[in-house]
Amino acid sequence: RLPRNKQLKNQLNIQSMKKFIFASAAAVSSLLMVSCSSEDMPNAQGDESVVAVSVKLPDGLQTRAYGDGFKATRLTYAVYEHGKQQPLAVCTDGTNQTATVGHATMIDLETTLSLRLTTGKSYDFVFWADTPDSEVYTFDAAGQTITANYETDANVEELDAFFTAKTDYKVAGDATISAQLRRPFAQVNILTDDLAANKNAGFDTQMSSLRVQDVPNTLNLLTGVTSGEGEVSFAAAGLPTGTVTINDKAYEYVGMNYIMVPAAKTTRDMVFTVYSATNESQSFNFNSVPTQRNYRTNIYGSILTNVMNVKIVIEPDFLGEFNSVA
């Protein structure tokens, strides 16, 4: 039997060891709670994740009079489960409610969307940006298409528009992704250096129109494929303003129009007509004009007085250049 003082000492040692073990376990538990906080844990399969989509038009689209993209401020979009065509009610409709077709405003060529999507699922997105008051384009969320009604005046900059799609994006948790829009059109410019000379000769050009063969009117936003080719006529309207310098020479705009075209370079025939203040007209045929999506085609020269002195160029400001002489 131990003396009383030794028994007390052993009891104190045992109590101290118990306190140490308890404190150590509490510390480890606390560390585990901190390291496994809800902020650091990935979202579980089936949970909601917030996906921020940064939607942008290309920076510095143009420095010229037409095609800077700043008029395309109305963004329309839809979200789908990957491989399906039924739009999901996950979009913002300007209120606290969700909708199958979303809308947002592009500010300085960009905007950011916040979408609540299911973790572990894959999604497709389509985006379309155009001018707010444009009634030329119809967005079909179920068909994932844009259809153009080209019964409009010539020389309308507000017809410029942009699109893109993101496919098979799998949500792994909260994230930020980007989507850059491109135009589905060729910008066709008619440029001349003889407006004044033609006026001095008795023809004061005031308006112009353009008729183009084999222009698609439907764009599949998901695949980028065009369909529905036919003749497009832009009605006579006032001349666009401004000049373009080509090879150190200034040319004035007499026509500027956007036409939907495929991604690959294609050619099409065009008839360009100018009208005088007394409603006289002059028409010019341009055959096999090269056009390509997101390119600018310039038809330029002494068009009104010397149609033999005309060149056709696909401008390098977009993605490349092709030259031909009419």
Summary of the structure (lengths in Angstrom):
residues: 326
radius of gyration: 31.6
end to end distance: 119.7
largest distance: 133.8
contacts: 989
relative contact order: 0.13
helix: 13%
strand: 48%
